[in-house]
Amino acid sequence: AAGSSRYSSTNMAKSSSMADKLALVLLYVFWFVGNYYYNLYNKQASMKAGGKDGGLTVTISVMQIVVCAAWAMGLWLIRRNPTPLLGLKAPAPQPLPAITKADVISLLPLTFCYAFAHTAGVVALTAGSPAFGQIVKAAEPVFAAVINTLFYAKSPSLAKWCVLPVIVGGVAISTLKKESDGSYSVPLDLYVLAFGSVNNVFAAFKGSENHRAMAAPGLKDRIGGVGNQFALTNVLSLVFLVPCMVLSEGANWPKFVDLFTNDDAFRWNLCLSGITFYLYNELATMTIKAT
């Protein structure tokens, strides 16, 4: 009987391990798929609005976060987050965060960096070749390593420093374009390089500010989990993004309203880009937590 019990326990442990591995693979897959479709919907919405010269790039980035905030509020309304279903897990509880005014203030540096990392990223991916934009974004770990070293006294290990050129180089190689003469090249775009680098700087500060903010005693418990943290970040980021949109492209607001009202393709691509942006970022967080 004892042997049978041990055998049963071993089988259950193996089954649990296999289920966890399958769940992790699914998280990776849906993360990749979500990122792919976000880039697709974002590009299509931006092109419908005239691209980088259409005067609505910042507005599109802000409206994507409005969609994310609406999604987050919907989750708070039903008090459940269904995203874990993609990783074969039960929907996670997502109650309204029980945060204080002091908590909100402490989260503002994080949300500021998140807000402008997103907008700069949208401008970079809209302005030119998405392939070159992805190369620039792939350099984010390099920016993070430098910023963590200079501003937070947290230098990566030597091994991590050595891996960084391999990461960027691998993405660069994967996006090489074959020319008519058989040679390969990377489509250099200084506009994309500039805004992609701004995106990387804000993203690097966002990561460090996230660690700093979550280290505050009791804050994680008051927020109520990783899902709530991301939801709250999207809602609070509008404090910075809406004024930025008004100042930079406010005069083009009637154009946006007309496009959103009358162009079905633009409306759907904009809404879907916001939803896929939210989901793939949440899946990325879940994947990193699982590993």
N, C-alpha and C positions, 0 to 999 in steps of 0.2 A: 504493500500500500504506500509505504514511504517512497519507494522507487517510482511508483506511478505518479505520485504527487510532484516529485522533482521533475519528471519527464513533462508533465503538464505545465509546470511553471516555466520550464525552459522553452517549450513551444510558444507559450503566451509571450515571453520576452522577445523571442525571435519575430513573432508576428507583429508585436508592437514596434520593434526596430524597423522592420520592412515598411510598415505603415508610415512611420516618421520619415523614412528616406523617400518614399513615394510622395508624401506631402511636400517635402522640401524641393523635389524635382518639379512638382506642379507649381510651386511658388515662383521658382526661377523661370519656368516657361511663361506663366501669365505675366510676370514682371516684364520679360522681354517683349511679349506680344502687346502688352499695354503701352510700353514705351514706343514701339513701332507705330501703333495706330495713333498715339498722341501726335507724333511727328507728322504723320500723314494728314490727320484732321487739321492740325495747326497750320501746316503749309497750305492746304486747300482753302481754309478760311482766310488766311492772309492774302493769297493770290486773288480771291474773290473781292477783297477790299482794296486791291491795287498794289499789293506788295509793300516794299519799304518806302515807295514814293506815294502811297495812297493816303498817308496821313492818319492811319488808324492802327498802327502797329501796337502802340502802348495801350490804346483802348481795348484791343483784342486781348492783350495779356491780362488786363484788369478784369475784363468780363469773364475770362476763364476762371479767375479766382472767385468772382461772384458766383459762378456755377459751383465751384468747389465749396464755397461757404453755404450755399443753398443745400447741397448734398449733405454737408455736415449737420446742418440744422434738421434735415429730414431724419438723419440717424438719431439725433437727440430726441426727436419727436416719437419715434418708434422704440427708442431705448435699446436698439439692437444694431450690431454691425455685421452684415452678411458676408463681408469680404473673406473671412477665414474659411468659408465654404469652398473657396477655390483651392485651399490647401487641405481639404478633407477634414476640416475642423468645424465644430458647432459655431453658430453665430455668437459673437462676443457681446457681452453687456456694454452698453455705451450710454450711461446716464449723463445728465447735464453736469458739467464740471462745477464743483463746490469751491470756487476760487474767490480770493479776496481782491480788493482794489490794489493792495501791495503786490499780490501775485501778478496781476495784469501789468503793472508797471515794470516788474522784474522781467517779464516776457517780451517787452517792447524791443529791446536790442535784437533778440532772436527773430521776431516777426519782421522787423525792418530789413534785416539781411535776407530773410526768406523772400520778402516782397520784391526787392530789387534784383535778387538773383534770378527770379522767375521772369521779370520783365526784360532784363538784359538778355536772358537766354532766348526768349521769343524773338526779340529784335535780331539777334545773331542768326537764328535758324531761318528767319524770314528774309533777311537782307541778301543772301546769296546761296551758294551751294550748301545743301544740308550735309553733304559729305564732309566738306571742309569745316562746317560748324561742329560736327561730331568730333573731328580731330582736335579742335580747340577745346571743346568740353572735356575730352579725354585727359587733358592736362590738369584737370581740377585737383587730382591728388598731389601734383607738384606744387600748386598754389597753397593747398592745405598744409603741406609739409613745411613750406617756407613761413607761412603766417603763424602756424603753431609754434615754430621755433622762435620767431622774432617777437611775437606778442603774447604768447601764453606759456613760454618756457617749456614746451613739450615737443622736443625734437624726436622724429621717428628714429628707429634703429638703423644701423648701417645697411642691414639687409633690405629694409624697406626703401631706403634711398636708392639702392642699386636696382630695385625692381621698377621704379618709376619710369625710366627711359624705355623699358621694355613694353610697358603698358601703352604709352603714347605712340611709340614706334609701331606696335602691333595694329593699333587703330589706323594710323597713317597708311600702313601697307595695305590694309583691307579696303581703303577708300581710294587707292590709286586709280587714275583714269587712263585708259589706253588711248594713245593718240593715233592719227591716221598713218604715221610712219612706223608704228609698232612700239614706240617708246611709251613710258609711263610717266605721269606727272600728277602733282597735287594742285587742285585749282585754288591758288592763293587769292584771298580777298581780304584786304586790310580792314574794311568796314566790319566784316564778320569777326576778324581777329580781335579788333578793339572791343566790340560788345561781348564777344565770347570770353575775353579776358576779364571784363568787368563782372560777367556772370560768375566766373571762377573765383574771383576775389570775394564777392558777397557770399557765395556758396561755402567757401572755406571758413569765413567768419561765422556763418550760420551754424556750421557743425560744431565749432568751438563754443559759441554762445549757447548752443543747445546743451552741451555737457555742463557748462557753468550754471545755467538756469536750473537744470534738473538736479543739481547737487544741493539746492536749497532744502533745508529740513522740512519734510512733510509735503512738499509741492507735488511730487508724483502721486501721492495718495489723494490730494485735493483735486488734481486734474482728472484722475480716474483711468489711467492706462495710456498706452502708446497711441491707440486709435483716437482717443480724446485729445491728446497732445497735438496731433496733426490737424485735427478738426479745428481746434482752438487757434492754432497758428494761422490757418487760412482765414478765419473770421477776423482776427485782430490785424492781419496784414492789410486789410482794406482801409484801415486808419491812415496808412501811408500811401496806398496805391490810388485811391480816389482823388485826393488833392493833386497827385502827380499827373493823373490823366487829365484833370480839368486844366491844369497849368500848361501842359504840353500839347494837348489835342482837343481842348474844350470847344474850340471853334468848329470842329468837325463832328460834334455830337449829332446834329441833325442828319448828316450823311450816314452815320452809323445806324441811327434809328430807322432811316429809310431802307437801308440795306438789310437790317435784321427783320424788318416788317415784311418786305416784299421779295426777298431772295431766299427761297427754301433751302437751297444748297448751303448758302452762307450760314443761315441760322442753325442748321443741323450740324455742320462741321464745327461751328463755334461751341455749341453745347456739348457735342461728343468729345471735343478736344479738352474741355474742362473736366468732364467725367473721367476720361481715360488718364488725364494728368493726375487726378486725385487717386485713382485706383492703383496706377503703377507705382506711385510714390509710397502708398500705403503697403503695397506688396513688397516693395524694396525694404521697407522698415521691418516687415514681418520676416522676410528672408534673412536679413542680417541678424535679427534677434534669434532666429532658429539655428543659426550657425555659430 
